[in-house]
Amino acid sequence: MIPTAEALSALSREDMVYHMLRMHQELEQLKRLIYGSRSEWFVPAVSVNAVQLTLLEVEPAAAPVTEPDTVSYQRNKPADKAVKVAHPGRMTFPAHLPREREIIEPAGLTEEYHKIGEEVTQELEYRPGSLYVRELVRPKYARKNGQGVIIAPLPLRPIHKAMAGAGLLTQMVVEKYVDAIPLYRQIERYKRDGITLSPATLNEWLTETCKLLSPLYTLIGGKIRGAPVLKAYETPVKVLDKSKKGTTHRGCLWVFLDPQDGYVYFDYQPGRGKENLKLALPDYKGTIQCDGYSVYQSVFQDDENVKLIHCWAHVRRLFFESKSADAVNAETGLTFIGALYDVERLAREGNLAAEQFTALRQEKSVPVLTEMKEWLITRMQVLNPTNPVYKAAQYTLKLWPGLIHYTTDGRLAIDNNEAKNAIRPSAIGKKNFMFFGSHEGGERAAMLYTFMGTCKKQGVNPAAWLKDILLRLPYFKKYQSLKELLPQNWVITKTLN
């Protein structure tokens, strides 16, 4: 908070310098957020072994921690309800859209039958770059003796009686949950092809698609809750509050990543508290890597079945953001952290096995950590508590056991960036969507982000996977297990008829 002129006049010269430095650091952070790169690379002038650690007698003060503004969504006063009119009936597709006829002959067709007509069912389909109408033509045959008529059954479709085919449903999902294109923008694009679709129709298609995919979502959730190691991250989302017009509710998307099997799982909860984490990850046993968010500690710190490890990337950011207020100490901290990441780079370049990785960390990283801890303790003794480096050191020492645990197991990562990257599409989506329309919308988004994130992690084309799965799931009872439909195990097959 910026002090008033009266408050500044009452400050000593030293306190006034502190306030000036605090405002300077805040201005630098704001400029970096608006104009600068988000990169936090730091290249020290000397290696960590050559750093001379000296105690500063005088240190600059810290920038204040500012609380985020409360944002609410202001809606215009709705107009008077229109008089209900009769439903116009099923849409007629424009004549300029190309037609592709598929003739489905009935089984058991013999010379005893002669064709008496056909039934035509039209689907609005999509292939990359264009809409087209898929016509499922089923000729009808009657026995020549007039006793009986046969026609092939209509193939099972992703949404029963819907005019949208699997390709169009796939495109809608991928555009929204991979490319962050809101539904209203998709609707405007379809209008250019002469197809007018309402938001209610597209929302219904999303709902029905999620119902079809829900067994796979449940299956991935079970895989996540049984994984020995998880990376966890969370991001707040705004949700329209139906009970209070013109405002939004603060929901949360929790993401859990299994680094061993490559599953990415999103769980929507109406809050970010410990009760929500318990619902998102009930009865978990294993290792969780997370940042310093206090909810993880409050839920798992006394649970002997859960081991919490923490993230060096978050620590690095705190020191990086302190450079404008205390460059010497901040750069010393960054030099230590850079040395730790150098060890990780060497291991990756050498393609080391887990046991070799552990040995390398014990040899190279542990001495750096030992020296760094001593330096952090000294910073706490000599720096002013308002100095951002003091706060970074305080944060680091508080989480120290969880920060150094990665050195004992080569299968563990030094940071939680993998989970943070997994949640990035939802962060981009938040900027475009602004909010979820309801808690149910948040749950649907979590499900679809799960599939799209897992496909990305597995290097699978999400559009190819989803279209094939939407065609196959209506027949899922013919499969021994749904596991073969997961992105990890997926092999594209011929379309089932």
C-alpha positions in Angstrom: 0.0 0.0 0.0 1.4 3.4 -1.0 1.7 5.7 2.1 0.1 9.1 2.1 2.0 12.4 1.9 1.4 13.0 5.6 2.7 9.5 6.5 5.8 10.0 4.3 6.6 13.3 6.1 6.6 11.5 9.4 9.1 8.9 8.3 12.8 8.9 9.0 15.2 9.2 6.1 16.0 5.4 6.3 12.3 4.4 6.3 11.7 6.7 3.4 14.4 5.0 1.4 12.8 1.7 2.2 9.5 2.9 0.9 11.0 4.2 -2.3 12.8 0.9 -2.9 9.6 -1.0 -2.3 7.7 1.1 -4.8 10.5 0.7 -7.3 10.5 -3.1 -7.0 6.7 -3.1 -7.4 6.9 -0.9 -10.5 9.6 -3.2 -12.0 7.5 -6.3 -11.4 4.4 -4.7 -13.0 6.5 -3.6 -16.0 7.9 -7.1 -16.3 4.4 -8.6 -16.2 3.1 -6.2 -18.9 6.1 -5.9 -21.3 8.7 -8.4 -20.4 9.4 -12.0 -21.0 8.3 -14.5 -18.5 11.7 -16.2 -18.7 13.6 -16.5 -15.4 16.9 -17.6 -16.9 19.9 -16.3 -14.9 23.5 -16.7 -16.0 25.9 -16.0 -13.1 29.2 -14.3 -13.8 31.0 -17.0 -11.9 30.3 -20.6 -10.9 28.8 -21.4 -7.6 32.1 -22.8 -6.3 33.8 -19.5 -6.9 31.1 -17.4 -5.3 32.4 -15.4 -2.3 29.5 -15.3 0.2 29.8 -12.0 2.1 27.4 -10.5 4.6 25.8 -7.2 3.7 25.8 -4.7 6.5 23.2 -2.5 4.8 20.4 -3.9 2.6 17.5 -2.4 0.7 14.0 -3.0 1.8 11.3 -5.2 0.2 8.4 -4.5 -2.0 5.0 -5.0 -0.3 2.9 -8.1 -1.1 -0.3 -6.8 -2.7 -3.5 -8.6 -2.5 -5.3 -9.3 -5.8 -8.3 -7.3 -6.6 -11.7 -8.9 -6.3 -13.2 -9.2 -9.8 -16.9 -9.6 -10.4 -18.7 -10.1 -13.7 -21.3 -7.4 -14.4 -24.2 -8.5 -16.4 -26.7 -6.2 -18.2 -30.2 -6.2 -16.9 -32.0 -8.9 -18.9 -34.7 -7.9 -21.2 -38.3 -8.9 -20.7 -38.9 -12.6 -21.5 -40.0 -13.1 -25.0 -43.2 -14.9 -25.8 -42.6 -18.6 -26.4 -43.0 -19.7 -30.0 -43.3 -23.1 -31.5 -40.1 -25.0 -32.2 -39.4 -24.6 -36.0 -38.4 -28.3 -36.3 -35.2 -30.0 -37.5 -32.8 -27.8 -39.5 -32.6 -28.1 -43.2 -29.0 -28.2 -44.4 -28.0 -25.8 -47.1 -27.9 -27.2 -50.6 -24.4 -25.9 -51.3 -22.8 -28.3 -48.7 -21.4 -31.4 -50.4 -23.2 -34.7 -49.7 -21.4 -38.0 -49.2 -23.7 -41.0 -49.5 -23.0 -44.1 -47.6 -25.2 -47.1 -48.4 -25.8 -49.6 -45.6 -27.2 -52.8 -47.0 -29.2 -55.1 -44.6 -27.8 -58.5 -43.6 -29.4 -61.5 -45.2 -30.3 -59.8 -48.5 -31.1 -62.4 -51.2 -32.8 -62.5 -54.5 -36.2 -62.9 -52.7 -36.1 -59.2 -52.0 -36.6 -56.2 -54.3 -36.0 -52.6 -53.4 -39.1 -50.6 -52.5 -37.5 -47.4 -51.2 -34.9 -46.1 -48.7 -34.6 -44.1 -45.5 -32.1 -41.3 -45.5 -30.6 -39.9 -42.2 -28.6 -36.8 -42.5 -25.7 -35.8 -40.2 -23.8 -32.6 -40.2 -20.2 -33.7 -40.3 -16.8 -32.1 -40.4 -13.4 -32.7 -41.8 -10.5 -30.3 -41.2 -11.3 -27.1 -43.0 -14.9 -27.8 -44.1 -18.3 -28.9 -43.1 -20.1 -31.5 -45.1 -23.3 -33.5 -44.8 -22.9 -37.3 -44.2 -25.9 -39.2 -45.6 -26.5 -42.6 -44.2 -28.6 -44.3 -46.8 -30.3 -47.5 -45.8 -32.2 -49.2 -48.7 -35.4 -51.0 -47.8 -36.2 -54.4 -49.4 -39.5 -56.3 -49.5 -39.9 -60.0 -50.3 -41.2 -60.6 -53.7 -44.0 -62.6 -52.2 -45.0 -59.5 -50.2 -44.2 -61.1 -46.9 -41.7 -59.0 -45.0 -39.4 -55.9 -45.4 -35.8 -55.6 -44.3 -33.6 -52.6 -43.7 -30.1 -52.3 -42.1 -30.1 -50.9 -38.6 -28.7 -47.4 -38.1 -25.2 -47.5 -36.7 -24.8 -46.3 -33.1 -23.8 -42.7 -33.0 -22.1 -40.6 -30.3 -25.2 -38.7 -29.5 -28.5 -40.5 -30.2 -30.7 -38.6 -32.8 -28.3 -35.6 -32.8 -27.5 -34.0 -36.1 -23.8 -33.7 -35.1 -21.4 -36.4 -36.2 -18.2 -37.5 -34.4 -16.0 -35.3 -36.5 -18.0 -32.2 -35.7 -18.1 -33.0 -31.9 -14.4 -33.6 -32.0 -13.6 -30.3 -33.7 -15.8 -28.4 -31.2 -14.0 -30.0 -28.2 -10.5 -29.6 -29.6 -11.0 -26.0 -30.6 -12.3 -25.1 -27.1 -10.1 -27.1 -24.9 -6.9 -27.2 -26.9 -7.0 -24.1 -29.0 -9.0 -22.0 -26.4 -11.6 -20.9 -29.0 -14.9 -20.2 -27.1 -18.1 -21.7 -28.4 -19.5 -18.3 -29.5 -16.6 -17.8 -31.9 -17.1 -21.3 -33.3 -20.8 -20.4 -33.8 -19.9 -17.3 -35.8 -17.6 -19.3 -38.0 -20.3 -21.9 -38.8 -22.6 -19.0 -39.7 -20.2 -18.2 -42.6 -21.1 -21.7 -44.0 -24.8 -21.0 -43.7 -25.2 -23.1 -40.6 -26.8 -21.4 -37.6 -26.2 -23.2 -34.3 -27.4 -21.9 -31.0 -25.2 -21.8 -27.8 -27.7 -24.1 -26.1 -27.3 -26.7 -28.9 -23.5 -26.7 -28.6 -23.7 -26.8 -24.8 -26.0 -29.8 -25.0 -23.6 -31.5 -27.4 -20.8 -31.0 -24.9 -22.9 -32.4 -22.1 -23.8 -35.5 -24.0 -20.2 -36.0 -25.2 -19.0 -35.9 -21.6 -21.6 -38.4 -20.6 -20.3 -40.8 -23.2 -16.7 -40.2 -22.1 -17.3 -40.4 -18.4 -16.2 -44.0 -18.0 -12.8 -43.2 -19.4 -12.6 -40.1 -17.1 -13.3 -42.3 -14.1 -10.7 -44.8 -15.2 -8.0 -42.1 -15.5 -9.0 -40.8 -12.0 -8.5 -44.2 -10.6 -5.0 -44.5 -12.2 -4.1 -41.1 -10.8 -5.2 -41.9 -7.2 -3.1 -45.1 -7.4 0.1 -43.6 -8.8 3.1 -43.8 -6.4 4.3 -40.2 -7.4 2.1 -37.3 -8.4 2.8 -33.7 -9.4 0.0 -31.4 -8.2 -1.0 -27.8 -9.2 -4.1 -25.7 -9.0 -5.5 -22.7 -10.6 -8.6 -20.6 -9.6 -11.4 -20.1 -12.1 -14.4 -17.8 -12.1 -17.8 -19.4 -12.3 -21.1 -17.6 -12.7 -23.0 -17.6 -9.4 -26.7 -18.3 -10.1 -27.7 -17.3 -6.6 -26.2 -13.8 -7.0 -26.8 -12.1 -10.3 -23.9 -10.1 -11.8 -21.2 -11.9 -9.7 -18.9 -14.8 -10.1 -17.9 -17.6 -7.7 -14.3 -18.6 -7.3 -13.9 -22.2 -8.2 -10.7 -24.2 -8.7 -9.2 -26.6 -11.3 -6.8 -29.1 -9.6 -4.4 -30.9 -11.9 -2.5 -34.1 -11.0 0.1 -35.5 -13.3 1.5 -39.0 -13.1 5.1 -38.7 -14.4 5.6 -42.5 -14.6 2.6 -43.5 -16.8 1.9 -40.0 -18.3 -1.7 -39.5 -17.1 -2.9 -35.9 -16.7 -6.1 -35.5 -14.5 -8.1 -32.4 -13.9 -10.6 -32.2 -11.1 -13.0 -29.3 -10.7 -13.9 -28.2 -7.2 -16.0 -25.2 -6.1 -13.2 -24.0 -3.9 -9.4 -24.1 -3.2 -9.5 -25.1 0.5 -8.3 -28.3 2.2 -11.8 -29.9 2.0 -11.7 -29.5 -1.8 -8.2 -31.1 -2.0 -9.5 -34.0 0.1 -12.4 -34.5 -2.4 -10.1 -34.2 -5.4 -7.5 -36.7 -4.0 -9.2 -38.9 -1.4 -7.2 -41.6 0.5 -4.0 -41.0 -1.5 -0.9 -42.9 -0.5 2.4 -41.9 -2.1 4.6 -38.9 -2.9 3.2 -35.5 -4.0 5.3 -32.7 -5.5 3.7 -29.3 -5.1 4.5 -25.7 -4.3 4.4 -24.1 -0.9 0.6 -23.6 -0.9 -0.4 -24.2 2.7 -3.4 -26.4 1.9 -1.1 -29.3 0.9 0.7 -29.1 4.3 -2.5 -28.9 6.3 -4.0 -32.0 4.5 -0.9 -34.2 4.3 1.7 -33.1 6.7 0.5 -35.5 9.5 -0.3 -38.3 7.1 2.4 -41.0 7.3 1.3 -42.4 4.0 2.0 -39.2 2.0 5.4 -37.6 1.4 5.4 -34.0 0.3 8.2 -32.7 -1.9 8.5 -29.1 -3.1 9.5 -27.1 -6.2 12.8 -25.3 -6.8 11.3 -23.4 -9.8 9.0 -21.6 -7.3 12.0 -20.7 -5.1 13.9 -19.5 -8.1 11.1 -17.1 -9.1 11.2 -15.5 -5.6 14.9 -14.8 -5.9 14.4 -13.6 -9.5 11.7 -11.1 -8.5 14.0 -9.8 -5.7 16.7 -8.6 -8.1 15.4 -5.1 -8.5 15.5 -4.5 -4.7 18.6 -6.5 -3.7 20.6 -7.5 -6.7 23.7 -8.9 -4.9 21.9 -11.3 -2.6 19.3 -12.2 -5.2 21.9 -13.1 -7.8 23.8 -15.2 -5.2 20.7 -17.2 -4.5 20.1 -17.6 -8.2 23.7 -18.8 -8.6 23.1 -21.6 -6.1 19.9 -22.7 -7.8 21.5 -22.5 -11.2 24.2 -24.9 -10.0 21.4 -27.4 -9.0 19.9 -27.2 -12.4 23.3 -27.7 -14.1 23.4 -31.1 -12.4 19.9 -31.9 -13.8 21.0 -30.9 -17.3 24.1 -33.1 -17.1 21.9 -36.1 -16.0 19.5 -35.5 -18.9 22.3 -35.2 -21.5 23.9 -38.4 -20.2 20.5 -40.2 -20.2 21.3 -41.6 -16.8 19.3 -44.3 -15.1 17.5 -43.5 -11.8 20.3 -45.1 -9.7 23.0 -43.1 -11.6 20.9 -40.0 -11.3 20.7 -40.4 -7.5 24.4 -40.9 -7.2 25.1 -37.8 -9.3 22.8 -35.7 -7.2 24.4 -37.0 -4.0 27.9 -36.1 -5.3 27.1 -32.7 -7.0 23.9 -31.3 -5.6 24.1 -32.1 -1.9 27.3 -30.0 -1.3 25.6 -27.1 -3.1 22.5 -27.5 -0.9 24.6 -27.7 2.3 26.4 -24.4 1.4 23.2 -22.7 0.3 21.4 -23.6 3.6 24.2 -21.9 5.6 24.0 -18.9 3.4 20.2 -18.7 3.8 20.4 -18.9 7.6 22.9 -16.0 7.5 20.6 -14.0 5.3 17.9 -14.4 7.9 20.2 -13.0 10.5 21.4 -9.9 8.7 18.7 -8.8 6.3 15.8 -6.6 7.2 12.5 -8.6 7.3 11.0 -6.3 4.6 13.8 -7.3 2.1 12.4 -9.6 -0.5 15.5 -11.8 -0.3 14.8 -12.3 3.4 11.3 -13.4 2.5 12.7 -15.8 -0.2 15.1 -17.2 2.3 12.4 -17.6 4.9 10.2 -19.5 2.4 13.0 -21.7 1.3 14.1 -22.7 4.8 10.5 -23.4 5.8 10.1 -26.0 3.0 13.7 -27.2 3.1 13.1 -30.9 3.9 10.7 -31.1 0.9 13.1 -29.2 -1.3 16.1 -31.5 -0.8 14.2 -34.8 -0.8 14.5 -35.1 -4.6 18.2 -35.8 -4.3 17.4 -39.2 -2.6 15.6 -40.6 -5.6 16.5 -40.2 -9.3 12.9 -40.8 -10.3 11.8 -37.5 -8.7 12.1 -34.1 -10.4 13.7 -31.0 -9.1 10.6 -28.9 -9.8 6.9 -29.0 -10.6 7.1 -27.4 -14.0 5.6 -30.5 -15.7 2.3 -30.0 -13.8 2.4 -26.3 -14.4 2.8 -26.8 -18.1 -0.1 -29.3 -18.1 -2.5 -26.6 -16.7 -1.4 -24.0 -19.2 -4.2 -24.6 -21.8 -6.8 -24.0 -19.1 -5.0 -20.8 -18.1 -5.2 -19.6 -21.8 -8.8 -20.7 -21.9 -9.6 -18.6 -18.8 -8.5 -15.5 -20.7 -10.8 -16.3 -23.6 -13.8 -17.8 -21.8 -13.7 -15.3 -18.9 -15.7 -17.7 -16.7 -17.5 -21.1 -16.5 -21.2 -20.8 -16.8 -21.9 -23.2 -13.9 -20.3 -25.7 -11.6 -21.4 -28.4 -14.0 -19.6 -26.5 -16.8 -16.4 -26.6 -14.6 -16.8 -30.4 -14.2 -17.2 -30.8 -18.0 -14.1 -28.7 -18.6 -12.1 -30.7 -16.1 -13.0 -33.9 -17.9 -12.1 -32.6 -21.4 -8.9 -31.0 -20.2 -8.0 -34.4 -18.8 -8.3 -36.1 -22.1 -6.6 -33.3 -24.1 -3.8 -33.1 -21.5 -3.1 -36.8 -21.5 -3.1 -36.9 -25.3 -0.5 -34.1 -25.3 1.6 -35.9 -22.7 1.5 -39.1 -24.8 2.2 -37.4 -28.1 -1.2 -38.4 -29.4 -3.2 -36.3 -31.9 -6.2 -35.3 -29.7 -8.5 -34.8 -32.7 -7.7 -38.3 -34.2 -8.0 -40.0 -30.8 -11.3 -38.3 -29.8 -13.0 -38.9 -33.1 -12.1 -42.6 -33.1 -13.1 -43.0 -29.4 -16.5 -41.2 -30.0 -17.2 -43.8 -32.7 -16.1 -46.8 -30.7 -17.5 -46.0 -27.2 -21.2 -46.7 -28.1 -20.0 -50.2 -28.7 -17.8 -50.4 -25.6 -19.6 -53.5 -24.3 -17.9 -55.4 -27.1 -14.5 -54.7 -25.5 -13.0 -56.7 -22.6 -11.7 -53.5 -21.1 -11.8 -49.8 -21.6 -8.1 -49.5 -21.0 -7.3 -50.0 -24.6 -9.2 -46.8 -25.4 -6.9 -44.6 -23.2 -4.4 -42.5 -25.1 -1.5 -44.6 -23.7 -2.9 -47.7 -25.3 -4.8 -46.3 -28.2 -4.4 -47.8 -31.7 -6.7 -46.4 -34.4 -9.0 -49.0 -35.9 -11.5 -49.1 -38.7 -14.7 -47.3 -38.0 -17.3 -49.7 -36.5 -20.6 -50.0 -38.4 
